Structures are given as C-alpha cells and as structure tokens.
Amino acid sequence: MAKVFNVIIERDSEGYYIASVPELRGCHTQAKSLDTLMKRIREAIKLCLEVEGKEIPRQEFIGVQRVRV
C-alpha cells in the first residue's frame, strides 16, 4: 500500500528548491528544478523508511501560516 507524506518546499536565495518531510526526521533534499526535486524527495523518503524500519506515527497536516514580526 502506498504511503502519503506532506512535503514542504521552499526556495533559497541561490534559487535552489529545498524539500522537507516533517513526518520523517532528517528527510530533506534540494535541487535546481521542481521536477528533479520531486524525484529526489521520493528517493529520500524511501531511504528514510528503510532506515526507520517501523511504523511512522501519523501527523495530521493542518496548514501553514505566515507570521510577520
């Protein structure tokens, strides 16, 4: 059965896209294009799941808020 994960995507000051999976500690990658980023994050998720080797506690994604300070 396929698992579904939330991926947070940001772009840094040099133009790289950065992907992070909050449910999987240490699951991050980066790339110059979104297509490459998505391929790499899928690979990173698979590797993280192999290392974890157990059921990942599910978190409910609520949303993202922008806060100005």
C-alpha positions as CSV (number, residue, x, y, z in Angstrom):
1,M,0.0,0.0,0.0
2,A,1.3,3.4,-0.9
3,K,2.0,5.9,1.9
4,V,1.3,9.6,1.6
5,F,3.6,12.2,3.1
6,N,3.4,16.0,3.3
7,V,6.4,17.7,1.6
8,I,7.3,21.3,2.4
9,I,9.0,23.1,-0.5
10,E,11.0,26.3,-0.1
11,R,13.4,28.2,-2.4
12,D,16.7,29.6,-1.1
13,S,18.4,32.8,-2.0
14,E,20.5,31.0,-4.7
15,G,17.4,29.6,-6.4
16,Y,17.6,26.0,-5.1
17,Y,14.4,24.3,-4.2
18,I,14.5,22.6,-0.8
19,A,12.1,19.8,0.2
20,S,11.5,18.5,3.7
21,V,9.2,15.8,5.1
22,P,8.1,16.8,8.6
23,E,6.9,13.2,9.5
24,L,10.4,11.8,8.8
25,R,13.2,13.2,10.8
26,G,16.2,14.2,8.7
27,C,14.3,13.7,5.4
28,H,15.4,16.6,3.2
29,T,16.8,17.2,-0.3
30,Q,17.4,20.0,-2.7
31,A,17.6,20.6,-6.5
32,K,17.6,23.4,-9.1
33,S,14.3,22.3,-10.6
34,L,11.0,21.2,-9.2
35,D,10.9,18.0,-11.4
36,T,14.3,16.9,-10.1
37,L,13.3,17.9,-6.5
38,M,10.3,15.6,-6.6
39,K,12.3,12.7,-7.9
40,R,14.9,13.3,-5.2
41,I,12.4,13.6,-2.3
42,R,10.7,10.3,-3.3
43,E,14.2,8.7,-3.2
44,A,14.9,10.3,0.2
45,I,11.5,9.2,1.6
46,K,12.2,5.6,0.5
47,L,15.6,5.7,2.2
48,C,14.2,7.2,5.4
49,L,11.6,4.5,5.5
50,E,14.2,1.8,5.1
51,V,16.3,3.2,8.0
52,E,13.2,3.7,10.3
53,G,12.1,0.1,9.7
54,K,9.0,0.6,11.7
55,E,5.6,2.2,11.5
56,I,5.8,6.0,11.4
57,P,3.4,7.9,13.7
58,R,1.0,9.8,11.6
59,Q,0.6,13.5,12.0
60,E,-2.4,15.5,10.7
61,F,-1.3,18.3,8.4
62,I,-3.2,21.4,9.5
63,G,-1.7,24.2,7.3
64,V,1.0,26.8,7.0
65,Q,0.8,30.3,8.5
66,R,2.9,33.3,7.6
67,V,3.7,35.5,10.6
68,R,5.1,39.0,10.3
69,V,7.2,40.1,13.2
